[in-house]
Amino acid sequence: MVERAKRLDKIPPYLFGEISKLKAQAIAEGKDLIDLGIGDPDQPTPGAIIDAMSSAIQDPAMHRYDESPAGDTVFLNAVSRWFTKRFGVPIDPVTESLLLIGSKEGLSHLAWAYIDPGDISLVPDPAYTVYKVNTFMAGGDIVTMPLLEKNGFLPDLSAIPTDAAKKAKLMWLNYPNNPTGAVADLKFYTEAVAFCKQYDILLVNDAAYSEVAFDGFQPPSALQVPRAKDVVIELHSFSKMFNMTGWRIGMAFGNADAIGTLNKLKSNIDSKQFAAVARAAAYAVEHVDNQSALDLIKVRRDILVDGLNSLGWNLEKPKATFYVWLPVPEGFTSAEFSKKLLQEASVIAIPGNGYGEYGEGYVRMSLTVMGDKNGERVAEAVSRIAKMLGK
Ligand SMILES: Cc1ncc(COP(=O)(O)O)c(C=O)c1O
């Protein structure tokens, strides 16, 4: 067999392997599993978006290659208007926005567009693994920015070694944060932008969860910092905003040079998203709200956090994201506690070390629970955990 490229050997081992096996075994045994594992909205895409797709797909112009420079113009105009309305930051749709085939695609290609062998990215830990894995595959190296509870799961920028900062090309941030559920305020973004200007680093802000927020909280954008466009590219996604994970559509905004660089790479790899999907997304962002899905997530959040706190945890309710980041009880590793939850309570939670070494000691529980109509499955999960702990 032909030998695969060496870069694939740089992908770190898959840490959820054992849990996946145990899950498959539990399903085969017919166990009633409550899956708090994957962060994928259980609610369907709102009907008005499906209707917009149905009518867009009738147009033969949609069936051909999208030959626009950076993605369907109707889409880029709509998302740029949305961004300006939502964050108060003007965006030039032609030079400062770009269509993505989901934000994961844009994030991974940004690493390939900027990282040469030997280059450095500053990567948070714990984190969505895409930043790290693609830096490695592109031949680069990472310097970890630990996200610690005592710092509100924000990186301590003053702890980044000066020689690493001088060498770094990219700083990856992700707020609202997966897996910790933490949020960043404008003060933090102001510091991060100043840091990246000082060291000539491109700040990549992954804002995939910017619209998954509760209690009237509106997560800010890093681009709201004055002159942030000098150093920031920010990625957004329809996946979590409108329960559209399968549709694969997102967008990037910000620094025109970074947008152009990413587009240069992409235009040699993909041929954009199906324009009918882009048209449906353009309709969504200007005409649809997904509040009822968020209201249900909030019901589940309150049941889960209040329930766990009644069992002795001391958790704050996340202001945004689907995630509850739970310290494991004394004496357990993340993997051991996930295994116990699965084997003794038939509850699936993701071991925190899968997101990096600073995720050890935590598990992530997701509020996107299939089959849960009004929090009853989450309540059942809490009562099973109580029984498991003898409470
Ligand atoms: C932090 C974070 N960024 C990006 C993504 C990718 O989302 P998309 O569906 O837009 O590719 C995810 C998906 O889970 C995520 O958790």
The ligand as an SDF file (V2000), in Angstrom:
LIG
                    3D

 16 16  0  0  0  0  0  0  0  0999 V2000
  -15.4870   25.9710   19.0150 C   0  0  0  0  0  0  0  0  0  0  0  0
  -16.0140   25.4940   17.7150 C   0  0  0  0  0  0  0  0  0  0  0  0
  -15.6500   26.1230   16.6050 N   0  0  0  0  0  0  0  0  0  0  0  0
  -16.0680   25.7270   15.4040 C   0  0  0  0  0  0  0  0  0  0  0  0
  -16.9040   24.6380   15.2770 C   0  0  0  0  0  0  0  0  0  0  0  0
  -17.2800   24.1920   13.8990 C   0  0  0  0  0  0  0  0  0  0  0  0
  -18.5420   24.5740   13.5400 O   0  0  0  0  0  0  0  0  0  0  0  0
  -19.0320   24.5120   12.0300 P   0  0  0  0  0  0  0  0  0  0  0  0
  -20.1890   23.5870   12.0270 O   0  0  0  0  0  0  0  0  0  0  0  0
  -19.3800   25.9320   11.6730 O   0  0  0  0  0  0  0  0  0  0  0  0
  -17.9030   24.0030   11.1910 O   0  0  0  0  0  0  0  0  0  0  0  0
  -17.3240   23.9440   16.4040 C   0  0  0  0  0  0  0  0  0  0  0  0
  -18.1880   22.7600   16.2860 C   0  0  0  0  0  0  0  0  0  0  0  0
  -18.4940   22.0610   17.1920 O   0  0  0  0  0  0  0  0  0  0  0  0
  -16.8560   24.3790   17.6660 C   0  0  0  0  0  0  0  0  0  0  0  0
  -17.2080   23.7600   18.7920 O   0  0  0  0  0  0  0  0  0  0  0  0
  1  2  1  0
  2  3  1  0
  2 15  2  0
  3  4  2  0
  4  5  1  0
  5  6  1  0
  5 12  2  0
  6  7  1  0
  7  8  1  0
  8  9  2  0
  8 10  1  0
  8 11  1  0
 12 13  1  0
 12 15  1  0
 13 14  2  0
 15 16  1  0
M  END
$$$$
